């Protein structure tokens, strides 16, 4: 079953590239391409098929992508939103309107396809659970998060995280891809709430570890690369439950 979509961008070259990516993706069906948010809203009323996904540029004249997304959310069956923009600082605003994903320009086809596959996974989940009340359907799990580092938002793949260290009001995120850790202003508790529990575990008041990066366990320590991380007293029970599943 194809996923129907529209593309909205006031930059002709960006719109053309986006439509090219959509048209070369077998499971996507492009219903309309629009050069402004106002034009898109008018065009939506003329379509004979419902729209599953809207690819929206954020910075547009007359009607921004965020404003359009808020308007679409009032519909009975609103499309899921994937934002495209050259300004990563709008990422958090995008999630306030329940965006499915966020593509930062210039993006390549591989990055586009990752977002499109997320839309397909969501559509398949909704189709499979059509007889289930919508509130009972789990949302697809994000495979990345955005961290505020210095004066910008940095996109971090969950698969790249080795462990997170709490430093008072900051967290230090140690990554597989680079020896330079990212320092972000937030508490370790807030970071813990952002991470999927099946992939990450807090084992100490100062440490959260990626479960798939643990190389060895020695009584009350875990080994990740060259780092030996202790298990705190109040986290022993949760750690033992993890070990019982692992062994």
BELRAUR-V320864 format. One record per run of one state. SS is the DSSP state (2 for helix, 1 for strand, 0 for the rest). FROM is the first residue (numbers start at 0). TO is the last residue. Records with the same first field share a line. If there is no record, write none. Layout:
SS = FROM-TO ; FROM-TO
//
This chain:
0 = 0-1 ; 8-10 ; 23-26 ; 34-35 ; 44-51 ; 57-63 ; 72-78 ; 85-86 ; 96-99 ; 104-107 ; 128-132 ; 136-142 ; 149-150 ; 167-168 ; 175-180 ; 185-186 ; 194-198 ; 204-205 ; 213-214 ; 218-219 ; 224-225 ; 230-231 ; 246-246
1 = 2-7 ; 27-33 ; 52-56 ; 79-84 ; 100-103 ; 143-148 ; 151-156 ; 160-166 ; 169-174 ; 181-184 ; 199-203 ; 206-209 ; 215-217 ; 220-223 ; 226-229
2 = 11-22 ; 36-43 ; 64-71 ; 87-95 ; 108-127 ; 133-135 ; 157-159 ; 187-193 ; 210-212 ; 232-245
//
